[in-house]
Amino acid sequence: MKRKITIIISSVFLTIAVGLLSSPAHSFWYGKKAPNGNPIFGGNDGLPASEVEVDIQGKTCDELWKFGRNNDIIDTLQGLIGDFDNSVADEPPLTMYNAEEAWDGYTLLSCAGNGCRHEGAPDPETRYGALLIDMDGAFVHGWLADEINGVPAKMLPGGYIMGGTGRDFGGDEGLVIQDWDGNQVWGWSVVGPRWHHDFNRESNPVGYYAPHPDDVGRLNGKTIVLTNHRSWEEYSYEPGALKEGHPIMDTSHISKFPLWDDSIYLLDSQGRIKWQWFALQHFDQMGHSDKAKAGIMNIYTGRPNRGTDYTHYNNINWLGHNLFHDAGNDVFNPKNIIFDSRSQSMMGIIAAHDNPGQWESGDVIWRVGPDYGPGEPWEDLGRIIAQHTVHMIPWGLPGAGNILLFDNGGTAGFGGINTTPGDQECTFEVPVPDGEGGEETVVTDGVYPVTLRDYSRVIEFNPETFELVWEYKNEVATIEDWENDLNEDDFYHRKFFSSFISSVQRLPNGNTLVCEGNQARVFEVTPEGQIVWEYNADSIGGGNAPGPGTGPMASPGFYFSPSSTGNAGSGQGHSHNMSANFSGDATSVVQPYLTIVYIIKT
């Protein structure tokens, strides 16, 4: 018989602290080995000095409570994430270029806020919302920050660029398309509070180079855009759009708080909404445990005074042409949309059409997460935390059909504290915002977040079998390794960790381009793990961005090929899905936002 024990948590900080003690796999800490001799880890605090994962099976609720109350431990663990800095602002931006092994191309830096600068620009003080450089880091072209905001910016065929307007770090007022000379040729104004983080243009499935002839990005086509909406508001759309508009939706079965919910719109070439999807309407298809549902119900996440950010989607991509659909598996229909949810540490596929007897349009018909414990079909992938850039590798590229993603680590996920199975369950009295500036106490067995990890991974897996195909990680080396002993091996194998933003893309030569967003580090890595190109964007001038805690993710730009005259011409190319966040010099505000795009040179 299970015993239920209630523990009173005396502060919001400790609510978070105890939440870190849990995962379905009975471990809360995934990180480097605790340093020997450190009294924080070596005493009677429950963290043995030689363990990578801390097993909490067998601990009583009282023991877990005492563990969580030790602020020194929690401060140390959080500090390993929040204070980690692997940037190299005192080094030249380009720190590695192996021309024989790297995939040749250009790079698009997409900068939020007041933009970023480049010393090689015609005017080094000009701030660009999107900035194009070559493989040597030299300035090629730029689009002004006053006219386009890189949250993100993406290239379209012919040298056109698509991006946002406004200055919100995670999205804002609308979308625009500009030509090579910065003239606006298309625009869309947001419906609802804001668009954010991602969009893609027909018919390129993921926004970077896809060799299939049906996957060439179109200048005039449909657009999918990720937005936030307020479920308690009702409004109509413009003539020619969906007649039902935005209805009022009941969310009392999901959370005690108003929802800062995610939605997806499909726009026609005129910018009219022709299809819409709301995450809250598919809550029961997300695979949450009862404890996770209790955490979502009772714990407020995200910025105050706008609604709980219980989903926090970062990316949406069409699947595009793929071998699984060719073989008859309609789950992977090219028109279906794959998404990832940072707060829930999960990803899913949304059906674009009805399949009688199996699903309806809009249903979530495939997912990974939010649980990763024993018995889950994807348990061999390991725990995925706060991921970004989940997408299917396009047809024709190495690994085509596999899912590729940036597994950030950091903290995320809803759930409960698991002690020895069958022994006891822990519940907690938690102070939560009451929506009116005060607090109320709720009793819950679900908390947020439930995992913490101090390194990132890039993983590739088969979406049918969930077999792990490829992984890149480097969780141990730190910046001190090469600061104290500057040699090539340490320098190019320093610790790999970005707790938010960041992304990844497969290249035609089989290499993978990775953006370690927090550290403003972009690098190309071979299948064997060798780094053959590296660019550190924190070594160039930065611009303004909003305050802390926004941490969004970007999507890729489309491809184009520059002609010999320096303007955009035709031809094949490829681009990268990247983002990065860097600190500028003393005259700039920290954390501009970057989207990285490679293009084949002709």
BELFENPE-V104914 format. One record per residue. N is the residue number from 0. SS is DSSP state (A for helix, B for strand, O for the rest). OMEGA is omega in radians with two decimals (* if undefined). D_FIRST is the distance of its C-alpha to the first C-alpha in Angstrom with 1 decimal. Layout:
BEGIN
n & ss & omega & d_first
N & SS & OMEGA & D_FIRST
N & SS & OMEGA & D_FIRST
END
This chain:
BEGIN
n & ss & omega & d_first
0 & O & -3.14 & 0.0
1 & O & 3.03 & 3.8
2 & B & 3.12 & 6.5
3 & B & -3.10 & 9.8
4 & B & 3.12 & 13.0
5 & B & -3.14 & 16.4
6 & B & 3.13 & 19.4
7 & B & 3.10 & 23.0
8 & O & -2.92 & 25.3
9 & O & 3.13 & 28.9
10 & O & 3.09 & 30.9
11 & A & 3.12 & 31.2
12 & A & -3.13 & 32.0
13 & A & 3.01 & 28.7
14 & A & 3.11 & 26.9
15 & A & -3.09 & 28.6
16 & A & -3.13 & 28.0
17 & A & 3.08 & 24.2
18 & A & -3.14 & 24.4
19 & O & -3.03 & 26.2
20 & O & -2.98 & 23.3
21 & O & 2.88 & 21.4
22 & O & 3.12 & 22.0
23 & O & 3.11 & 20.2
24 & O & 3.08 & 21.5
25 & O & 3.02 & 19.9
26 & B & 3.10 & 23.4
27 & B & -3.03 & 25.3
28 & B & 3.07 & 28.7
29 & B & -3.06 & 31.0
30 & O & -3.11 & 34.4
31 & O & -3.13 & 37.0
32 & O & 3.11 & 36.4
33 & O & -3.07 & 36.2
34 & O & 3.09 & 39.6
35 & O & 3.11 & 39.9
36 & O & 3.10 & 41.2
37 & O & -3.07 & 39.9
38 & A & 3.11 & 38.3
39 & A & -3.06 & 36.0
40 & A & -2.97 & 34.4
41 & A & -3.09 & 35.2
42 & O & -3.11 & 33.8
43 & O & -3.06 & 30.4
44 & O & 3.10 & 29.3
45 & O & 3.11 & 26.9
46 & O & 3.10 & 29.5
47 & O & -2.99 & 31.1
48 & O & -3.07 & 34.7
49 & O & -3.07 & 34.6
50 & O & 3.03 & 31.7
51 & O & 3.05 & 32.2
52 & B & -3.12 & 28.6
53 & B & -3.10 & 26.2
54 & B & -3.13 & 22.8
55 & O & 3.05 & 20.0
56 & O & 3.09 & 17.2
57 & O & 3.11 & 15.7
58 & O & 3.06 & 17.0
59 & O & 3.09 & 15.1
60 & A & 3.14 & 15.8
61 & A & 3.10 & 18.4
62 & A & 3.11 & 20.1
63 & A & 3.13 & 20.3
64 & A & 3.12 & 21.8
65 & A & 3.11 & 24.3
66 & A & -3.11 & 25.2
67 & A & -3.12 & 25.8
68 & A & -3.12 & 28.0
69 & O & -3.05 & 30.4
70 & A & 3.11 & 33.0
71 & A & 3.14 & 35.1
72 & A & -3.09 & 32.6
73 & A & 3.11 & 32.0
74 & A & -3.12 & 35.8
75 & A & -3.13 & 36.5
76 & A & 3.12 & 34.3
77 & A & -3.13 & 35.6
78 & A & 3.11 & 39.0
79 & A & 3.10 & 38.9
80 & A & -3.01 & 38.7
81 & A & -3.07 & 40.6
82 & O & -3.10 & 43.5
83 & O & -3.12 & 43.9
84 & O & -3.12 & 47.6
85 & O & -3.07 & 49.0
86 & O & -3.09 & 52.0
87 & O & -3.07 & 55.6
88 & O & -3.12 & 57.8
89 & O & 3.13 & 60.5
90 & O & 3.01 & 60.9
91 & O & -3.12 & 62.9
92 & O & -3.12 & 60.8
93 & B & -3.08 & 61.4
94 & B & 3.09 & 60.1
95 & B & 3.04 & 60.0
96 & B & 3.04 & 61.9
97 & O & -2.99 & 62.3
98 & O & -3.12 & 64.6
99 & O & -3.06 & 64.5
100 & O & -3.07 & 60.7
101 & O & 3.09 & 59.9
102 & O & -3.01 & 60.1
103 & O & 3.13 & 63.2
104 & O & 3.01 & 62.8
105 & O & -3.12 & 62.8
106 & B & 3.08 & 60.0
107 & B & 3.06 & 59.4
108 & B & -3.08 & 58.0
109 & B & -2.89 & 56.6
110 & O & 3.13 & 56.5
111 & O & 3.09 & 54.9
112 & O & -3.13 & 56.1
113 & O & 3.03 & 59.8
114 & O & 3.12 & 59.9
115 & B & -3.05 & 60.8
116 & O & 3.09 & 64.2
117 & O & -3.06 & 65.9
118 & O & 3.13 & 68.9
119 & O & 3.13 & 70.6
120 & O & 3.09 & 70.6
121 & O & 3.00 & 74.0
122 & O & -3.08 & 73.0
123 & O & 3.13 & 70.3
124 & O & 3.12 & 69.3
125 & O & 3.13 & 68.4
126 & O & -3.06 & 64.8
127 & B & 2.99 & 63.4
128 & B & 3.06 & 60.4
129 & B & -2.98 & 60.7
130 & B & -3.09 & 62.6
131 & B & 3.11 & 63.6
132 & B & 3.08 & 64.3
133 & O & -3.06 & 65.3
134 & O & 3.08 & 63.9
135 & O & 3.14 & 65.8
136 & O & -3.11 & 64.4
137 & O & 3.13 & 67.7
138 & B & 3.07 & 68.0
139 & B & -3.09 & 68.7
140 & B & 3.12 & 68.2
141 & B & 3.06 & 66.3
142 & B & -2.91 & 65.3
143 & B & -3.13 & 65.5
144 & O & 3.12 & 62.5
145 & O & -3.03 & 64.1
146 & O & 3.13 & 64.0
147 & O & -3.09 & 60.9
148 & B & -3.07 & 57.5
149 & B & 3.13 & 55.7
150 & B & -0.09 & 52.2
151 & B & 2.91 & 52.8
152 & B & -3.08 & 56.3
153 & B & 3.13 & 56.9
154 & B & 3.03 & 60.0
155 & B & 3.12 & 61.4
156 & O & 3.13 & 64.2
157 & O & 3.10 & 67.6
158 & O & 3.05 & 66.6
159 & B & 3.14 & 64.9
160 & B & -3.13 & 62.0
161 & B & -3.13 & 59.1
162 & B & -3.03 & 57.1
163 & B & 2.96 & 56.1
164 & B & -3.07 & 58.0
165 & O & -3.01 & 56.9
166 & O & 3.13 & 55.4
167 & O & -3.09 & 51.6
168 & O & -3.09 & 49.9
169 & O & -3.12 & 47.5
170 & O & -3.05 & 49.9
171 & O & -2.78 & 52.1
172 & O & -3.07 & 55.0
173 & B & 3.12 & 55.9
174 & B & 3.07 & 57.0
175 & B & 2.93 & 60.5
176 & B & 3.08 & 62.4
177 & B & 3.04 & 65.4
178 & O & -3.07 & 68.0
179 & O & -3.09 & 69.2
180 & O & 3.08 & 71.4
181 & O & 3.10 & 68.8
182 & O & -3.14 & 69.9
183 & B & -3.14 & 67.2
184 & B & 3.13 & 67.3
185 & B & 3.11 & 64.1
186 & B & 3.11 & 61.7
187 & B & 3.08 & 58.7
188 & B & -3.03 & 57.4
189 & O & 3.01 & 53.6
190 & O & -3.04 & 52.1
191 & O & -3.03 & 49.4
192 & O & -3.13 & 48.5
193 & B & 2.78 & 49.1
194 & B & -3.08 & 48.9
195 & B & 2.90 & 47.2
196 & B & -2.99 & 46.7
197 & B & 2.99 & 47.9
198 & B & 3.01 & 50.3
199 & B & -3.05 & 51.9
200 & B & 3.09 & 55.2
201 & O & -0.06 & 56.0
202 & O & 3.09 & 56.0
203 & O & -2.95 & 54.9
204 & O & -3.03 & 51.2
205 & O & 3.07 & 50.0
206 & O & 2.97 & 53.0
207 & O & -2.96 & 54.3
208 & O & 3.08 & 56.6
209 & O & -2.99 & 55.7
210 & O & -3.08 & 58.3
211 & O & -3.08 & 57.8
212 & A & 3.09 & 60.7
213 & A & -3.02 & 58.5
214 & A & 3.09 & 56.7
215 & O & -3.11 & 59.7
216 & O & -3.10 & 59.0
217 & O & 3.06 & 61.2
218 & O & 3.12 & 63.0
219 & O & -3.10 & 63.1
220 & O & 3.14 & 59.8
221 & O & -3.13 & 56.5
222 & B & 2.89 & 54.0
223 & B & -3.08 & 50.2
224 & B & 3.13 & 49.2
225 & B & -3.07 & 45.9
226 & B & 2.89 & 45.8
227 & B & 3.06 & 43.7
228 & B & 3.11 & 43.8
229 & B & -3.01 & 42.8
230 & O & -3.07 & 40.9
231 & O & -3.13 & 42.3
232 & O & 3.07 & 45.9
233 & O & 3.11 & 48.1
234 & B & -3.12 & 51.3
235 & O & 3.05 & 53.7
236 & O & -3.09 & 54.9
237 & O & 3.10 & 58.5
238 & O & -3.13 & 60.7
239 & O & 3.10 & 60.0
240 & O & 3.12 & 56.3
241 & O & -3.09 & 53.3
242 & O & -3.07 & 54.2
243 & O & 3.13 & 50.7
244 & O & 3.14 & 50.7
245 & B & -3.12 & 47.6
246 & O & 2.97 & 45.6
247 & O & -3.08 & 43.3
248 & O & 3.11 & 39.7
249 & O & 3.14 & 36.6
250 & O & -3.07 & 33.9
251 & O & 3.11 & 31.7
252 & O & -3.11 & 28.9
253 & O & -3.04 & 29.1
254 & O & 3.02 & 29.7
255 & O & -3.06 & 30.6
256 & O & 2.98 & 33.6
257 & O & -3.08 & 36.7
258 & B & 2.89 & 36.4
259 & B & -2.91 & 38.9
260 & B & 3.09 & 38.4
261 & B & 3.10 & 40.0
262 & B & 3.12 & 42.4
263 & B & 3.08 & 44.8
264 & B & 2.94 & 48.3
265 & B & -3.12 & 50.8
266 & B & 2.98 & 54.3
267 & O & -3.07 & 57.5
268 & O & 3.10 & 60.6
269 & O & -3.12 & 61.6
270 & O & -3.14 & 58.3
271 & O & -3.12 & 57.1
272 & B & -3.13 & 53.4
273 & B & 3.12 & 53.1
274 & B & 3.13 & 49.3
275 & B & -3.09 & 46.4
276 & B & -3.12 & 42.6
277 & B & -3.08 & 40.1
278 & A & -3.06 & 36.7
279 & A & -3.14 & 35.0
280 & A & -3.12 & 35.8
281 & A & -3.07 & 33.8
282 & A & -3.08 & 30.7
283 & A & 3.10 & 28.4
284 & A & -3.06 & 30.1
285 & O & 3.03 & 29.3
286 & O & -3.11 & 25.9
287 & O & 3.01 & 23.9
288 & O & 3.11 & 20.1
289 & A & 3.14 & 18.5
290 & A & 3.07 & 18.4
291 & A & 3.10 & 22.0
292 & A & 3.09 & 23.0
293 & A & 3.09 & 21.6
294 & A & 3.11 & 23.7
295 & A & -3.14 & 26.7
296 & A & -2.92 & 26.3
297 & A & -3.05 & 26.2
298 & O & 3.09 & 28.0
299 & O & 3.09 & 31.8
300 & O & 3.07 & 33.4
301 & O & -3.09 & 37.1
302 & O & 3.12 & 40.2
303 & O & 2.94 & 40.2
304 & O & 3.01 & 41.9
305 & O & -3.12 & 41.9
306 & O & -3.10 & 38.3
307 & B & -3.06 & 35.1
308 & O & -2.97 & 35.9
309 & O & 3.13 & 32.6
310 & O & -3.12 & 34.4
311 & O & 3.05 & 37.4
312 & B & 3.13 & 39.0
313 & B & -3.05 & 41.6
314 & B & 2.95 & 43.2
315 & B & -3.14 & 44.2
316 & B & 2.90 & 46.2
317 & B & 3.09 & 47.4
318 & O & -3.12 & 46.5
319 & O & -3.13 & 50.1
320 & O & -3.10 & 51.6
321 & O & -3.04 & 49.3
322 & A & -3.12 & 49.1
323 & A & 3.07 & 45.7
324 & A & 3.08 & 47.3
325 & A & -3.14 & 50.4
326 & O & 3.05 & 48.4
327 & O & -3.14 & 47.1
328 & O & -3.04 & 43.7
329 & A & 3.01 & 44.1
330 & A & -3.06 & 41.0
331 & A & 3.05 & 43.5
332 & O & -3.08 & 46.3
333 & O & -3.11 & 48.7
334 & O & 3.11 & 48.6
335 & O & -3.04 & 44.8
336 & B & 3.06 & 43.7
337 & B & -3.11 & 41.3
338 & B & 2.97 & 39.7
339 & B & -3.11 & 37.6
340 & B & -3.13 & 35.4
341 & O & -3.06 & 35.3
342 & O & -3.06 & 32.7
343 & O & -3.10 & 30.2
344 & O & -3.14 & 31.3
345 & B & 3.05 & 31.9
346 & B & -3.12 & 34.8
347 & B & 3.08 & 35.7
348 & B & -3.13 & 38.5
349 & B & 3.12 & 39.9
350 & O & 3.12 & 41.7
351 & O & -3.08 & 45.3
352 & O & 3.07 & 45.9
353 & O & 2.97 & 44.4
354 & B & -2.98 & 43.4
355 & O & -3.14 & 43.2
356 & O & -3.12 & 40.1
357 & O & 3.14 & 38.3
358 & B & 3.06 & 38.6
359 & O & 3.08 & 40.7
360 & O & -3.13 & 42.8
361 & O & 3.13 & 40.7
362 & O & 2.99 & 37.4
363 & B & -2.95 & 35.5
364 & B & 3.11 & 35.8
365 & B & 3.08 & 34.8
366 & B & 2.93 & 32.8
367 & B & -3.02 & 31.5
368 & O & 0.10 & 28.6
369 & O & 3.09 & 27.2
370 & O & -3.10 & 24.3
371 & O & -3.06 & 25.5
372 & O & 3.13 & 22.5
373 & O & 3.13 & 22.0
374 & O & 3.08 & 22.6
375 & O & -3.11 & 24.9
376 & O & -3.07 & 28.4
377 & O & -3.03 & 30.0
378 & A & -3.14 & 27.8
379 & A & 3.06 & 30.9
380 & A & -3.02 & 32.7
381 & O & -3.11 & 30.6
382 & O & 3.07 & 29.4
383 & O & -3.03 & 32.1
384 & O & 2.96 & 32.5
385 & O & -2.98 & 34.9
386 & O & 3.08 & 37.2
387 & B & 2.98 & 40.7
388 & B & 3.08 & 43.3
389 & B & -3.14 & 41.2
390 & B & 3.05 & 43.8
391 & B & 3.12 & 45.0
392 & O & -3.04 & 47.8
393 & O & 3.08 & 50.9
394 & O & 3.09 & 52.7
395 & O & 3.08 & 55.3
396 & O & 3.10 & 53.8
397 & O & -3.09 & 52.2
398 & O & -3.08 & 48.6
399 & O & -3.14 & 49.3
400 & O & 3.08 & 46.3
401 & O & 3.07 & 43.7
402 & B & 3.13 & 41.7
403 & B & -3.11 & 42.9
404 & B & 3.01 & 41.2
405 & B & 3.13 & 41.2
406 & B & -2.95 & 37.7
407 & O & -2.85 & 38.3
408 & O & -3.02 & 35.3
409 & B & -3.11 & 35.2
410 & B & 3.09 & 32.3
411 & B & 3.00 & 30.8
412 & B & 3.05 & 27.8
413 & B & 3.09 & 25.0
414 & B & -3.11 & 21.3
415 & O & 3.06 & 18.4
416 & O & -3.13 & 17.5
417 & B & 2.99 & 15.3
418 & O & -3.10 & 13.9
419 & O & -3.10 & 12.4
420 & O & 3.13 & 10.8
421 & O & -3.07 & 7.0
422 & O & -3.08 & 7.3
423 & B & 3.06 & 8.2
424 & B & -3.14 & 10.5
425 & B & 2.97 & 13.9
426 & B & -3.02 & 16.1
427 & B & 2.97 & 19.7
428 & B & -2.95 & 22.5
429 & B & 3.01 & 25.4
430 & B & -3.12 & 29.1
431 & B & 3.09 & 30.6
432 & B & 3.13 & 34.1
433 & O & 3.13 & 34.8
434 & O & -3.12 & 37.7
435 & O & 3.11 & 40.3
436 & O & 3.12 & 40.6
437 & O & -3.13 & 37.9
438 & B & 2.96 & 34.2
439 & B & -3.11 & 31.2
440 & B & 3.09 & 27.7
441 & B & 3.07 & 24.8
442 & B & -3.05 & 21.0
443 & B & 2.98 & 19.8
444 & O & 3.09 & 17.3
445 & O & -3.07 & 20.2
446 & B & 3.08 & 23.3
447 & B & -0.15 & 26.6
448 & B & -3.09 & 27.7
449 & B & 3.12 & 25.0
450 & B & 3.13 & 27.3
451 & B & 3.11 & 30.5
452 & B & -3.04 & 33.1
453 & O & 2.98 & 36.6
454 & O & 3.14 & 38.5
455 & O & 3.04 & 39.3
456 & B & 2.82 & 39.7
457 & B & -3.13 & 41.7
458 & B & 3.07 & 40.1
459 & B & -3.13 & 41.5
460 & B & 3.10 & 39.5
461 & O & -3.04 & 40.0
462 & O & 3.09 & 38.6
463 & O & -3.08 & 38.0
464 & O & -3.05 & 36.4
465 & O & 3.07 & 35.1
466 & O & 3.07 & 36.8
467 & B & -3.07 & 37.8
468 & B & -3.08 & 41.6
469 & B & 3.14 & 42.8
470 & B & 2.97 & 41.6
471 & B & 3.03 & 43.4
472 & B & 3.02 & 42.0
473 & O & -2.92 & 43.3
474 & O & -2.99 & 40.6
475 & O & -3.05 & 42.2
476 & O & -3.13 & 45.9
477 & O & -3.11 & 46.9
478 & A & -3.13 & 50.1
479 & A & -3.12 & 51.0
480 & A & -3.09 & 51.5
481 & A & 3.03 & 54.5
482 & A & -3.08 & 55.7
483 & A & -3.11 & 56.2
484 & O & -2.96 & 57.5
485 & O & 3.04 & 58.8
486 & O & -2.95 & 59.0
487 & A & -3.08 & 58.5
488 & A & 3.12 & 55.3
489 & A & -3.02 & 53.4
490 & A & -3.05 & 54.9
491 & O & 3.04 & 53.9
492 & O & 3.12 & 50.4
493 & O & -3.03 & 49.1
494 & O & -3.08 & 45.5
495 & O & -3.10 & 44.4
496 & O & 3.00 & 42.3
497 & O & -3.01 & 42.6
498 & O & 3.04 & 39.6
499 & O & -2.91 & 41.1
500 & O & 3.09 & 43.9
501 & O & 3.14 & 45.3
502 & B & -2.96 & 45.8
503 & B & 3.14 & 47.0
504 & B & 3.08 & 49.4
505 & B & -3.13 & 50.7
506 & O & -3.10 & 54.4
507 & O & 3.13 & 56.8
508 & O & 3.13 & 57.4
509 & O & 3.05 & 53.7
510 & O & 3.13 & 53.2
511 & B & 3.07 & 50.6
512 & B & -3.05 & 51.6
513 & B & 3.03 & 48.9
514 & B & 3.08 & 49.0
515 & B & -2.85 & 47.1
516 & A & -3.11 & 47.4
517 & A & -3.05 & 46.5
518 & A & 3.14 & 49.0
519 & O & -3.06 & 51.7
520 & B & 3.09 & 51.9
521 & B & -3.13 & 52.7
522 & B & 3.08 & 53.1
523 & B & -3.05 & 53.7
524 & B & 3.12 & 51.9
525 & O & 3.07 & 52.7
526 & O & 3.13 & 50.2
527 & O & 3.11 & 50.5
528 & O & 3.14 & 49.5
529 & O & 3.10 & 53.0
530 & B & -3.03 & 53.9
531 & B & 3.03 & 57.3
532 & B & -3.12 & 57.8
533 & B & 3.13 & 56.5
534 & B & -3.10 & 57.4
535 & B & -3.00 & 56.2
536 & A & 3.11 & 56.7
537 & A & 3.09 & 56.2
538 & A & 3.04 & 59.7
539 & O & -3.05 & 61.4
540 & O & -3.10 & 62.0
541 & O & 3.13 & 59.1
542 & O & -3.08 & 59.0
543 & O & 2.98 & 57.1
544 & O & 3.11 & 53.5
545 & O & -3.01 & 51.3
546 & O & -3.04 & 49.0
547 & O & 3.02 & 45.9
548 & O & -3.10 & 42.6
549 & O & 2.98 & 44.1
550 & O & -3.10 & 43.7
551 & O & -3.11 & 44.5
552 & O & -3.11 & 45.1
553 & O & 3.05 & 48.2
554 & O & -2.97 & 49.2
555 & O & 2.97 & 52.2
556 & O & 3.06 & 55.8
557 & O & -3.02 & 57.8
558 & O & 2.93 & 60.6
559 & O & 3.09 & 64.3
560 & B & 3.12 & 67.2
561 & B & 3.11 & 69.8
562 & O & -3.11 & 73.4
563 & O & 3.14 & 76.2
564 & O & -3.13 & 77.3
565 & O & 3.03 & 74.1
566 & O & -3.09 & 73.0
567 & B & 3.09 & 70.3
568 & B & -3.13 & 71.4
569 & O & 3.12 & 69.9
570 & O & -3.11 & 68.3
571 & O & 3.12 & 65.0
572 & O & 3.05 & 62.7
573 & O & -3.12 & 59.1
574 & O & -3.06 & 57.1
575 & O & 3.08 & 53.9
576 & O & -3.02 & 50.8
577 & O & 2.91 & 50.4
578 & O & 3.09 & 49.8
579 & B & -3.06 & 50.4
580 & B & -3.03 & 50.4
581 & B & 3.08 & 52.9
582 & O & 3.12 & 54.7
583 & O & -3.13 & 58.4
584 & O & -3.02 & 61.1
585 & O & -3.11 & 61.6
586 & O & -3.07 & 63.3
587 & O & 3.08 & 60.4
588 & O & -3.02 & 57.0
589 & O & 2.93 & 54.0
590 & O & 2.82 & 52.0
591 & B & -2.99 & 54.1
592 & B & -3.03 & 52.4
593 & B & 2.91 & 53.6
594 & O & -3.02 & 53.4
595 & O & 3.14 & 54.9
596 & O & 3.02 & 56.8
597 & O & 3.06 & 58.8
598 & O & 3.13 & 61.8
599 & O & 3.05 & 63.9
600 & O & 3.10 & 67.4
601 & O & * & 70.4
END
